[in-house]
Amino acid sequence: MTNKLDKFHKTKLGLLIFALVELGIAYGFFSLSIDRGNLLWYLLTLIFLVGALKNFFNLIGVLLHGYRRK
């Protein structure tokens, strides 16, 4: 199961879906952090935002150069 998920994550569609999902989760945590004022929510927002940006940059690399950067 994990191998299939890893193979899917390395595809163009997989990178896009993971980036969008992580961006949505980051938005949810950001909303909670503003509402509750807890630093943990800000930290989780930052973690998921960095993950989403990494996936977007990897997707751009795949689209421009045809390979996936690590």
mmJSON file of the N, C-alpha and C atoms, coordinates in Angstrom:
{"data_MODEL":{"atom_site":{
"group_PDB":["ATOM","ATOM","ATOM","ATOM","ATOM","ATOM","ATOM","ATOM","ATOM","ATOM","ATOM","ATOM","ATOM","ATOM","ATOM","ATOM","ATOM","ATOM","ATOM","ATOM","ATOM","ATOM","ATOM","ATOM","ATOM","ATOM","ATOM","ATOM","ATOM","ATOM","ATOM","ATOM","ATOM","ATOM","ATOM","ATOM","ATOM","ATOM","ATOM","ATOM","ATOM","ATOM","ATOM","ATOM","ATOM","ATOM","ATOM","ATOM","ATOM","ATOM","ATOM","ATOM","ATOM","ATOM","ATOM","ATOM","ATOM","ATOM","ATOM","ATOM","ATOM","ATOM","ATOM","ATOM","ATOM","ATOM","ATOM","ATOM","ATOM","ATOM","ATOM","ATOM","ATOM","ATOM","ATOM","ATOM","ATOM","ATOM","ATOM","ATOM","ATOM","ATOM","ATOM","ATOM","ATOM","ATOM","ATOM","ATOM","ATOM","ATOM","ATOM","ATOM","ATOM","ATOM","ATOM","ATOM","ATOM","ATOM","ATOM","ATOM","ATOM","ATOM","ATOM","ATOM","ATOM","ATOM","ATOM","ATOM","ATOM","ATOM","ATOM","ATOM","ATOM","ATOM","ATOM","ATOM","ATOM","ATOM","ATOM","ATOM","ATOM","ATOM","ATOM","ATOM","ATOM","ATOM","ATOM","ATOM","ATOM","ATOM","ATOM","ATOM","ATOM","ATOM","ATOM","ATOM","ATOM","ATOM","ATOM","ATOM","ATOM","ATOM","ATOM","ATOM","ATOM","ATOM","ATOM","ATOM","ATOM","ATOM","ATOM","ATOM","ATOM","ATOM","ATOM","ATOM","ATOM","ATOM","ATOM","ATOM","ATOM","ATOM","ATOM","ATOM","ATOM","ATOM","ATOM","ATOM","ATOM","ATOM","ATOM","ATOM","ATOM","ATOM","ATOM","ATOM","ATOM","ATOM","ATOM","ATOM","ATOM","ATOM","ATOM","ATOM","ATOM","ATOM","ATOM","ATOM","ATOM","ATOM","ATOM","ATOM","ATOM","ATOM","ATOM","ATOM","ATOM","ATOM","ATOM","ATOM","ATOM","ATOM","ATOM","ATOM","ATOM","ATOM","ATOM","ATOM","ATOM","ATOM"],
"id":[1,2,3,4,5,6,7,8,9,10,11,12,13,14,15,16,17,18,19,20,21,22,23,24,25,26,27,28,29,30,31,32,33,34,35,36,37,38,39,40,41,42,43,44,45,46,47,48,49,50,51,52,53,54,55,56,57,58,59,60,61,62,63,64,65,66,67,68,69,70,71,72,73,74,75,76,77,78,79,80,81,82,83,84,85,86,87,88,89,90,91,92,93,94,95,96,97,98,99,100,101,102,103,104,105,106,107,108,109,110,111,112,113,114,115,116,117,118,119,120,121,122,123,124,125,126,127,128,129,130,131,132,133,134,135,136,137,138,139,140,141,142,143,144,145,146,147,148,149,150,151,152,153,154,155,156,157,158,159,160,161,162,163,164,165,166,167,168,169,170,171,172,173,174,175,176,177,178,179,180,181,182,183,184,185,186,187,188,189,190,191,192,193,194,195,196,197,198,199,200,201,202,203,204,205,206,207,208,209,210],
"type_symbol":["N","C","C","N","C","C","N","C","C","N","C","C","N","C","C","N","C","C","N","C","C","N","C","C","N","C","C","N","C","C","N","C","C","N","C","C","N","C","C","N","C","C","N","C","C","N","C","C","N","C","C","N","C","C","N","C","C","N","C","C","N","C","C","N","C","C","N","C","C","N","C","C","N","C","C","N","C","C","N","C","C","N","C","C","N","C","C","N","C","C","N","C","C","N","C","C","N","C","C","N","C","C","N","C","C","N","C","C","N","C","C","N","C","C","N","C","C","N","C","C","N","C","C","N","C","C","N","C","C","N","C","C","N","C","C","N","C","C","N","C","C","N","C","C","N","C","C","N","C","C","N","C","C","N","C","C","N","C","C","N","C","C","N","C","C","N","C","C","N","C","C","N","C","C","N","C","C","N","C","C","N","C","C","N","C","C","N","C","C","N","C","C","N","C","C","N","C","C","N","C","C","N","C","C","N","C","C","N","C","C"],
"label_atom_id":["N","CA","C","N","CA","C","N","CA","C","N","CA","C","N","CA","C","N","CA","C","N","CA","C","N","CA","C","N","CA","C","N","CA","C","N","CA","C","N","CA","C","N","CA","C","N","CA","C","N","CA","C","N","CA","C","N","CA","C","N","CA","C","N","CA","C","N","CA","C","N","CA","C","N","CA","C","N","CA","C","N","CA","C","N","CA","C","N","CA","C","N","CA","C","N","CA","C","N","CA","C","N","CA","C","N","CA","C","N","CA","C","N","CA","C","N","CA","C","N","CA","C","N","CA","C","N","CA","C","N","CA","C","N","CA","C","N","CA","C","N","CA","C","N","CA","C","N","CA","C","N","CA","C","N","CA","C","N","CA","C","N","CA","C","N","CA","C","N","CA","C","N","CA","C","N","CA","C","N","CA","C","N","CA","C","N","CA","C","N","CA","C","N","CA","C","N","CA","C","N","CA","C","N","CA","C","N","CA","C","N","CA","C","N","CA","C","N","CA","C","N","CA","C","N","CA","C","N","CA","C","N","CA","C","N","CA","C","N","CA","C","N","CA","C"],
"label_alt_id":[null,null,null,null,null,null,null,null,null,null,null,null,null,null,null,null,null,null,null,null,null,null,null,null,null,null,null,null,null,null,null,null,null,null,null,null,null,null,null,null,null,null,null,null,null,null,null,null,null,null,null,null,null,null,null,null,null,null,null,null,null,null,null,null,null,null,null,null,null,null,null,null,null,null,null,null,null,null,null,null,null,null,null,null,null,null,null,null,null,null,null,null,null,null,null,null,null,null,null,null,null,null,null,null,null,null,null,null,null,null,null,null,null,null,null,null,null,null,null,null,null,null,null,null,null,null,null,null,null,null,null,null,null,null,null,null,null,null,null,null,null,null,null,null,null,null,null,null,null,null,null,null,null,null,null,null,null,null,null,null,null,null,null,null,null,null,null,null,null,null,null,null,null,null,null,null,null,null,null,null,null,null,null,null,null,null,null,null,null,null,null,null,null,null,null,null,null,null,null,null,null,null,null,null,null,null,null,null,null,null],
"label_comp_id":["MET","MET","MET","THR","THR","THR","ASN","ASN","ASN","LYS","LYS","LYS","LEU","LEU","LEU","ASP","ASP","ASP","LYS","LYS","LYS","PHE","PHE","PHE","HIS","HIS","HIS","LYS","LYS","LYS","THR","THR","THR","LYS","LYS","LYS","LEU","LEU","LEU","GLY","GLY","GLY","LEU","LEU","LEU","LEU","LEU","LEU","ILE","ILE","ILE","PHE","PHE","PHE","ALA","ALA","ALA","LEU","LEU","LEU","VAL","VAL","VAL","GLU","GLU","GLU","LEU","LEU","LEU","GLY","GLY","GLY","ILE","ILE","ILE","ALA","ALA","ALA","TYR","TYR","TYR","GLY","GLY","GLY","PHE","PHE","PHE","PHE","PHE","PHE","SER","SER","SER","LEU","LEU","LEU","SER","SER","SER","ILE","ILE","ILE","ASP","ASP","ASP","ARG","ARG","ARG","GLY","GLY","GLY","ASN","ASN","ASN","LEU","LEU","LEU","LEU","LEU","LEU","TRP","TRP","TRP","TYR","TYR","TYR","LEU","LEU","LEU","LEU","LEU","LEU","THR","THR","THR","LEU","LEU","LEU","ILE","ILE","ILE","PHE","PHE","PHE","LEU","LEU","LEU","VAL","VAL","VAL","GLY","GLY","GLY","ALA","ALA","ALA","LEU","LEU","LEU","LYS","LYS","LYS","ASN","ASN","ASN","PHE","PHE","PHE","PHE","PHE","PHE","ASN","ASN","ASN","LEU","LEU","LEU","ILE","ILE","ILE","GLY","GLY","GLY","VAL","VAL","VAL","LEU","LEU","LEU","LEU","LEU","LEU","HIS","HIS","HIS","GLY","GLY","GLY","TYR","TYR","TYR","ARG","ARG","ARG","ARG","ARG","ARG","LYS","LYS","LYS"],
"label_asym_id":["A","A","A","A","A","A","A","A","A","A","A","A","A","A","A","A","A","A","A","A","A","A","A","A","A","A","A","A","A","A","A","A","A","A","A","A","A","A","A","A","A","A","A","A","A","A","A","A","A","A","A","A","A","A","A","A","A","A","A","A","A","A","A","A","A","A","A","A","A","A","A","A","A","A","A","A","A","A","A","A","A","A","A","A","A","A","A","A","A","A","A","A","A","A","A","A","A","A","A","A","A","A","A","A","A","A","A","A","A","A","A","A","A","A","A","A","A","A","A","A","A","A","A","A","A","A","A","A","A","A","A","A","A","A","A","A","A","A","A","A","A","A","A","A","A","A","A","A","A","A","A","A","A","A","A","A","A","A","A","A","A","A","A","A","A","A","A","A","A","A","A","A","A","A","A","A","A","A","A","A","A","A","A","A","A","A","A","A","A","A","A","A","A","A","A","A","A","A","A","A","A","A","A","A","A","A","A","A","A","A"],
"label_entity_id":["1","1","1","1","1","1","1","1","1","1","1","1","1","1","1","1","1","1","1","1","1","1","1","1","1","1","1","1","1","1","1","1","1","1","1","1","1","1","1","1","1","1","1","1","1","1","1","1","1","1","1","1","1","1","1","1","1","1","1","1","1","1","1","1","1","1","1","1","1","1","1","1","1","1","1","1","1","1","1","1","1","1","1","1","1","1","1","1","1","1","1","1","1","1","1","1","1","1","1","1","1","1","1","1","1","1","1","1","1","1","1","1","1","1","1","1","1","1","1","1","1","1","1","1","1","1","1","1","1","1","1","1","1","1","1","1","1","1","1","1","1","1","1","1","1","1","1","1","1","1","1","1","1","1","1","1","1","1","1","1","1","1","1","1","1","1","1","1","1","1","1","1","1","1","1","1","1","1","1","1","1","1","1","1","1","1","1","1","1","1","1","1","1","1","1","1","1","1","1","1","1","1","1","1","1","1","1","1","1","1"],
"label_seq_id":[1,1,1,2,2,2,3,3,3,4,4,4,5,5,5,6,6,6,7,7,7,8,8,8,9,9,9,10,10,10,11,11,11,12,12,12,13,13,13,14,14,14,15,15,15,16,16,16,17,17,17,18,18,18,19,19,19,20,20,20,21,21,21,22,22,22,23,23,23,24,24,24,25,25,25,26,26,26,27,27,27,28,28,28,29,29,29,30,30,30,31,31,31,32,32,32,33,33,33,34,34,34,35,35,35,36,36,36,37,37,37,38,38,38,39,39,39,40,40,40,41,41,41,42,42,42,43,43,43,44,44,44,45,45,45,46,46,46,47,47,47,48,48,48,49,49,49,50,50,50,51,51,51,52,52,52,53,53,53,54,54,54,55,55,55,56,56,56,57,57,57,58,58,58,59,59,59,60,60,60,61,61,61,62,62,62,63,63,63,64,64,64,65,65,65,66,66,66,67,67,67,68,68,68,69,69,69,70,70,70],
"pdbx_PDB_ins_code":[null,null,null,null,null,null,null,null,null,null,null,null,null,null,null,null,null,null,null,null,null,null,null,null,null,null,null,null,null,null,null,null,null,null,null,null,null,null,null,null,null,null,null,null,null,null,null,null,null,null,null,null,null,null,null,null,null,null,null,null,null,null,null,null,null,null,null,null,null,null,null,null,null,null,null,null,null,null,null,null,null,null,null,null,null,null,null,null,null,null,null,null,null,null,null,null,null,null,null,null,null,null,null,null,null,null,null,null,null,null,null,null,null,null,null,null,null,null,null,null,null,null,null,null,null,null,null,null,null,null,null,null,null,null,null,null,null,null,null,null,null,null,null,null,null,null,null,null,null,null,null,null,null,null,null,null,null,null,null,null,null,null,null,null,null,null,null,null,null,null,null,null,null,null,null,null,null,null,null,null,null,null,null,null,null,null,null,null,null,null,null,null,null,null,null,null,null,null,null,null,null,null,null,null,null,null,null,null,null,null],
"Cartn_x":[0.824,0.0,0.867,1.914,2.794,3.57,3.971,4.679,3.81,2.537,1.627,1.431,1.311,1.143,2.399,3.569,4.824,4.97,4.611,4.675,3.703,2.508,1.532,2.016,2.663,3.148,4.218,4.907,5.968,5.441,4.155,3.589,3.162,2.895,2.462,1.152,0.211,-1.091,-0.958,-0.118,0.092,0.693,1.688,2.287,1.262,0.434,-0.589,-1.613,-2.08,-3.098,-2.534,-1.324,-0.723,-0.507,-0.081,0.145,-1.165,-2.22,-3.513,-4.089,-3.936,-4.434,-3.66,-2.337,-1.541,-1.844,-2.107,-2.471,-3.814,-4.764,-6.057,-5.923,-5.082,-4.857,-4.177,-3.21,-2.529,-3.516,-4.446,-5.469,-6.336,-6.698,-7.503,-6.766,-5.504,-4.715,-4.493,-4.338,-4.168,-5.429,-6.576,-7.835,-7.973,-7.59,-7.63,-6.653,-5.478,-4.472,-4.913,-5.595,-6.104,-7.229,-8.097,-9.24,-8.823,-7.918,-7.561,-6.306,-5.416,-4.198,-3.157,-3.228,-2.295,-1.099,0.11,1.314,1.443,0.855,0.902,0.215,-0.913,-1.62,-0.781,-0.055,0.836,1.965,2.504,3.566,3.071,1.897,1.323,1.021,0.575,0.346,1.638,2.703,3.994,4.496,4.34,4.793,4.051,2.728,1.963,2.15,2.395,2.666,3.992,5.0,6.292,6.149,5.391,5.153,4.446,3.45,2.717,3.63,4.443,5.361,6.392,6.877,7.831,7.204,5.968,5.294,5.039,4.664,4.468,5.768,6.88,8.163,8.617,8.387,8.705,7.853,6.596,5.719,6.214,6.618,7.151,8.42,9.28,10.487,10.181,9.178,8.781,8.216,7.396,6.79,7.824,8.796,9.79,10.918,11.378,12.558,12.278,11.118,10.756,11.268,11.754,12.185,11.814,11.902,11.533,12.792,12.919,14.045,13.759,14.799,14.62,14.867],
"Cartn_y":[-1.196,0.0,1.259,1.254,2.415,2.588,1.479,1.568,2.196,1.816,2.383,3.878,4.274,5.681,6.472,5.89,6.553,6.706,5.674,5.763,6.815,6.867,7.87,9.274,9.442,10.759,11.296,10.411,10.824,11.203,11.019,11.403,12.87,13.41,14.816,15.025,14.142,14.258,14.069,13.143,12.9,14.109,14.744,15.942,17.059,17.218,18.26,17.994,16.768,16.44,16.585,16.077,16.208,17.673,18.486,19.906,20.599,20.307,20.939,20.489,19.213,18.71,19.342,19.408,20.025,21.51,22.171,23.581,23.768,22.88,22.934,22.683,21.723,21.448,22.641,23.244,24.426,25.564,25.733,26.772,26.514,25.252,24.906,25.183,24.803,25.077,26.571,27.318,28.763,29.407,28.938,29.45,29.158,27.935,27.593,28.43,28.691,29.445,30.883,31.469,32.829,32.829,31.838,31.77,31.485,30.533,30.085,30.746,31.223,31.88,30.942,29.662,28.674,28.552,28.545,28.452,27.103,26.062,24.75,24.785,25.476,25.582,26.345,27.38,28.111,27.205,26.374,25.46,24.438,23.878,22.922,23.589,24.849,25.599,25.718,26.07,26.234,24.92,23.838,22.528,22.138,22.262,21.873,22.848,24.115,25.089,24.783,24.434,24.068,22.802,21.832,20.607,20.887,21.767,22.117,22.84,23.761,24.481,23.542,22.595,21.616,20.806,20.373,19.61,20.462,21.735,22.612,22.823,23.036,23.231,21.958,20.801,19.54,19.363,19.742,19.656,20.562,21.767,22.69,22.112,21.515,20.873,19.744,18.945,17.838,18.38,19.412,19.961,20.63,21.306,22.018,21.12,20.211,19.44,17.965,17.501,16.118,15.109,15.54,14.621,15.207,14.355,14.779,15.032,16.233,16.56,16.051,15.636,15.141,16.216],
"Cartn_z":[0.0,0.0,0.0,0.822,0.9,-0.393,-1.031,-2.304,-3.385,-3.418,-4.414,-4.19,-2.931,-2.606,-2.966,-2.726,-3.069,-4.583,-5.329,-6.798,-7.317,-6.724,-7.152,-6.816,-5.67,-5.245,-6.187,-6.894,-7.819,-9.203,-9.449,-10.743,-10.715,-11.891,-11.981,-11.239,-11.485,-10.824,-9.316,-8.906,-7.481,-6.778,-7.414,-6.831,-6.694,-7.716,-7.679,-6.584,-6.494,-5.484,-4.072,-3.849,-2.525,-2.163,-3.13,-2.855,-2.497,-3.226,-2.946,-1.606,-1.291,-0.013,1.144,1.003,2.065,2.198,1.091,1.141,1.845,1.589,2.277,3.768,4.145,5.561,6.228,5.532,6.083,6.286,5.354,5.495,6.725,6.935,8.108,9.41,9.46,10.664,10.86,9.768,9.882,10.444,9.981,10.498,11.994,12.391,13.812,14.621,14.06,14.811,15.033,14.067,14.253,15.279,15.197,16.095,17.539,17.715,19.063,19.613,18.748,19.195,19.783,19.455,19.98,19.037,19.596,18.769,18.069,18.621,17.991,16.623,16.531,15.254,14.233,14.685,13.773,13.268,14.153,13.768,12.746,12.984,12.031,10.688,10.735,9.501,8.708,9.388,8.732,8.134,8.861,8.379,7.111,7.102,5.924,4.766,5.059,4.0,3.31,4.077,3.483,2.648,3.125,2.354,1.042,1.083,-0.137,-1.129,-0.625,-1.507,-2.121,-1.342,-1.867,-2.998,-2.812,-3.861,-5.104,-4.915,-6.068,-6.83,-6.11,-6.788,-7.492,-6.883,-7.557,-8.808,-8.747,-9.913,-11.032,-10.697,-11.701,-12.318,-11.496,-12.012,-12.965,-12.637,-13.519,-14.83,-14.739,-15.956,-16.861,-16.281,-17.085,-17.57,-16.721,-17.043,-17.299,-16.96,-17.24,-16.224,-15.115,-14.071,-12.712,-11.703,-10.347,-9.558,-9.02,-8.15,-6.756,-6.043,-4.681,-3.687],
"occupancy":[1.0,1.0,1.0,1.0,1.0,1.0,1.0,1.0,1.0,1.0,1.0,1.0,1.0,1.0,1.0,1.0,1.0,1.0,1.0,1.0,1.0,1.0,1.0,1.0,1.0,1.0,1.0,1.0,1.0,1.0,1.0,1.0,1.0,1.0,1.0,1.0,1.0,1.0,1.0,1.0,1.0,1.0,1.0,1.0,1.0,1.0,1.0,1.0,1.0,1.0,1.0,1.0,1.0,1.0,1.0,1.0,1.0,1.0,1.0,1.0,1.0,1.0,1.0,1.0,1.0,1.0,1.0,1.0,1.0,1.0,1.0,1.0,1.0,1.0,1.0,1.0,1.0,1.0,1.0,1.0,1.0,1.0,1.0,1.0,1.0,1.0,1.0,1.0,1.0,1.0,1.0,1.0,1.0,1.0,1.0,1.0,1.0,1.0,1.0,1.0,1.0,1.0,1.0,1.0,1.0,1.0,1.0,1.0,1.0,1.0,1.0,1.0,1.0,1.0,1.0,1.0,1.0,1.0,1.0,1.0,1.0,1.0,1.0,1.0,1.0,1.0,1.0,1.0,1.0,1.0,1.0,1.0,1.0,1.0,1.0,1.0,1.0,1.0,1.0,1.0,1.0,1.0,1.0,1.0,1.0,1.0,1.0,1.0,1.0,1.0,1.0,1.0,1.0,1.0,1.0,1.0,1.0,1.0,1.0,1.0,1.0,1.0,1.0,1.0,1.0,1.0,1.0,1.0,1.0,1.0,1.0,1.0,1.0,1.0,1.0,1.0,1.0,1.0,1.0,1.0,1.0,1.0,1.0,1.0,1.0,1.0,1.0,1.0,1.0,1.0,1.0,1.0,1.0,1.0,1.0,1.0,1.0,1.0,1.0,1.0,1.0,1.0,1.0,1.0,1.0,1.0,1.0,1.0,1.0,1.0],
"B_iso_or_equiv":[0.0,0.0,0.0,0.0,0.0,0.0,0.0,0.0,0.0,0.0,0.0,0.0,0.0,0.0,0.0,0.0,0.0,0.0,0.0,0.0,0.0,0.0,0.0,0.0,0.0,0.0,0.0,0.0,0.0,0.0,0.0,0.0,0.0,0.0,0.0,0.0,0.0,0.0,0.0,0.0,0.0,0.0,0.0,0.0,0.0,0.0,0.0,0.0,0.0,0.0,0.0,0.0,0.0,0.0,0.0,0.0,0.0,0.0,0.0,0.0,0.0,0.0,0.0,0.0,0.0,0.0,0.0,0.0,0.0,0.0,0.0,0.0,0.0,0.0,0.0,0.0,0.0,0.0,0.0,0.0,0.0,0.0,0.0,0.0,0.0,0.0,0.0,0.0,0.0,0.0,0.0,0.0,0.0,0.0,0.0,0.0,0.0,0.0,0.0,0.0,0.0,0.0,0.0,0.0,0.0,0.0,0.0,0.0,0.0,0.0,0.0,0.0,0.0,0.0,0.0,0.0,0.0,0.0,0.0,0.0,0.0,0.0,0.0,0.0,0.0,0.0,0.0,0.0,0.0,0.0,0.0,0.0,0.0,0.0,0.0,0.0,0.0,0.0,0.0,0.0,0.0,0.0,0.0,0.0,0.0,0.0,0.0,0.0,0.0,0.0,0.0,0.0,0.0,0.0,0.0,0.0,0.0,0.0,0.0,0.0,0.0,0.0,0.0,0.0,0.0,0.0,0.0,0.0,0.0,0.0,0.0,0.0,0.0,0.0,0.0,0.0,0.0,0.0,0.0,0.0,0.0,0.0,0.0,0.0,0.0,0.0,0.0,0.0,0.0,0.0,0.0,0.0,0.0,0.0,0.0,0.0,0.0,0.0,0.0,0.0,0.0,0.0,0.0,0.0,0.0,0.0,0.0,0.0,0.0,0.0],
"pdbx_formal_charge":[null,null,null,null,null,null,null,null,null,null,null,null,null,null,null,null,null,null,null,null,null,null,null,null,null,null,null,null,null,null,null,null,null,null,null,null,null,null,null,null,null,null,null,null,null,null,null,null,null,null,null,null,null,null,null,null,null,null,null,null,null,null,null,null,null,null,null,null,null,null,null,null,null,null,null,null,null,null,null,null,null,null,null,null,null,null,null,null,null,null,null,null,null,null,null,null,null,null,null,null,null,null,null,null,null,null,null,null,null,null,null,null,null,null,null,null,null,null,null,null,null,null,null,null,null,null,null,null,null,null,null,null,null,null,null,null,null,null,null,null,null,null,null,null,null,null,null,null,null,null,null,null,null,null,null,null,null,null,null,null,null,null,null,null,null,null,null,null,null,null,null,null,null,null,null,null,null,null,null,null,null,null,null,null,null,null,null,null,null,null,null,null,null,null,null,null,null,null,null,null,null,null,null,null,null,null,null,null,null,null],
"auth_seq_id":[1,1,1,2,2,2,3,3,3,4,4,4,5,5,5,6,6,6,7,7,7,8,8,8,9,9,9,10,10,10,11,11,11,12,12,12,13,13,13,14,14,14,15,15,15,16,16,16,17,17,17,18,18,18,19,19,19,20,20,20,21,21,21,22,22,22,23,23,23,24,24,24,25,25,25,26,26,26,27,27,27,28,28,28,29,29,29,30,30,30,31,31,31,32,32,32,33,33,33,34,34,34,35,35,35,36,36,36,37,37,37,38,38,38,39,39,39,40,40,40,41,41,41,42,42,42,43,43,43,44,44,44,45,45,45,46,46,46,47,47,47,48,48,48,49,49,49,50,50,50,51,51,51,52,52,52,53,53,53,54,54,54,55,55,55,56,56,56,57,57,57,58,58,58,59,59,59,60,60,60,61,61,61,62,62,62,63,63,63,64,64,64,65,65,65,66,66,66,67,67,67,68,68,68,69,69,69,70,70,70],
"auth_comp_id":["MET","MET","MET","THR","THR","THR","ASN","ASN","ASN","LYS","LYS","LYS","LEU","LEU","LEU","ASP","ASP","ASP","LYS","LYS","LYS","PHE","PHE","PHE","HIS","HIS","HIS","LYS","LYS","LYS","THR","THR","THR","LYS","LYS","LYS","LEU","LEU","LEU","GLY","GLY","GLY","LEU","LEU","LEU","LEU","LEU","LEU","ILE","ILE","ILE","PHE","PHE","PHE","ALA","ALA","ALA","LEU","LEU","LEU","VAL","VAL","VAL","GLU","GLU","GLU","LEU","LEU","LEU","GLY","GLY","GLY","ILE","ILE","ILE","ALA","ALA","ALA","TYR","TYR","TYR","GLY","GLY","GLY","PHE","PHE","PHE","PHE","PHE","PHE","SER","SER","SER","LEU","LEU","LEU","SER","SER","SER","ILE","ILE","ILE","ASP","ASP","ASP","ARG","ARG","ARG","GLY","GLY","GLY","ASN","ASN","ASN","LEU","LEU","LEU","LEU","LEU","LEU","TRP","TRP","TRP","TYR","TYR","TYR","LEU","LEU","LEU","LEU","LEU","LEU","THR","THR","THR","LEU","LEU","LEU","ILE","ILE","ILE","PHE","PHE","PHE","LEU","LEU","LEU","VAL","VAL","VAL","GLY","GLY","GLY","ALA","ALA","ALA","LEU","LEU","LEU","LYS","LYS","LYS","ASN","ASN","ASN","PHE","PHE","PHE","PHE","PHE","PHE","ASN","ASN","ASN","LEU","LEU","LEU","ILE","ILE","ILE","GLY","GLY","GLY","VAL","VAL","VAL","LEU","LEU","LEU","LEU","LEU","LEU","HIS","HIS","HIS","GLY","GLY","GLY","TYR","TYR","TYR","ARG","ARG","ARG","ARG","ARG","ARG","LYS","LYS","LYS"],
"auth_asym_id":["A","A","A","A","A","A","A","A","A","A","A","A","A","A","A","A","A","A","A","A","A","A","A","A","A","A","A","A","A","A","A","A","A","A","A","A","A","A","A","A","A","A","A","A","A","A","A","A","A","A","A","A","A","A","A","A","A","A","A","A","A","A","A","A","A","A","A","A","A","A","A","A","A","A","A","A","A","A","A","A","A","A","A","A","A","A","A","A","A","A","A","A","A","A","A","A","A","A","A","A","A","A","A","A","A","A","A","A","A","A","A","A","A","A","A","A","A","A","A","A","A","A","A","A","A","A","A","A","A","A","A","A","A","A","A","A","A","A","A","A","A","A","A","A","A","A","A","A","A","A","A","A","A","A","A","A","A","A","A","A","A","A","A","A","A","A","A","A","A","A","A","A","A","A","A","A","A","A","A","A","A","A","A","A","A","A","A","A","A","A","A","A","A","A","A","A","A","A","A","A","A","A","A","A","A","A","A","A","A","A"],
"auth_atom_id":["N","CA","C","N","CA","C","N","CA","C","N","CA","C","N","CA","C","N","CA","C","N","CA","C","N","CA","C","N","CA","C","N","CA","C","N","CA","C","N","CA","C","N","CA","C","N","CA","C","N","CA","C","N","CA","C","N","CA","C","N","CA","C","N","CA","C","N","CA","C","N","CA","C","N","CA","C","N","CA","C","N","CA","C","N","CA","C","N","CA","C","N","CA","C","N","CA","C","N","CA","C","N","CA","C","N","CA","C","N","CA","C","N","CA","C","N","CA","C","N","CA","C","N","CA","C","N","CA","C","N","CA","C","N","CA","C","N","CA","C","N","CA","C","N","CA","C","N","CA","C","N","CA","C","N","CA","C","N","CA","C","N","CA","C","N","CA","C","N","CA","C","N","CA","C","N","CA","C","N","CA","C","N","CA","C","N","CA","C","N","CA","C","N","CA","C","N","CA","C","N","CA","C","N","CA","C","N","CA","C","N","CA","C","N","CA","C","N","CA","C","N","CA","C","N","CA","C","N","CA","C","N","CA","C","N","CA","C","N","CA","C","N","CA","C"],
"pdbx_PDB_model_num":[1,1,1,1,1,1,1,1,1,1,1,1,1,1,1,1,1,1,1,1,1,1,1,1,1,1,1,1,1,1,1,1,1,1,1,1,1,1,1,1,1,1,1,1,1,1,1,1,1,1,1,1,1,1,1,1,1,1,1,1,1,1,1,1,1,1,1,1,1,1,1,1,1,1,1,1,1,1,1,1,1,1,1,1,1,1,1,1,1,1,1,1,1,1,1,1,1,1,1,1,1,1,1,1,1,1,1,1,1,1,1,1,1,1,1,1,1,1,1,1,1,1,1,1,1,1,1,1,1,1,1,1,1,1,1,1,1,1,1,1,1,1,1,1,1,1,1,1,1,1,1,1,1,1,1,1,1,1,1,1,1,1,1,1,1,1,1,1,1,1,1,1,1,1,1,1,1,1,1,1,1,1,1,1,1,1,1,1,1,1,1,1,1,1,1,1,1,1,1,1,1,1,1,1,1,1,1,1,1,1]
}}}
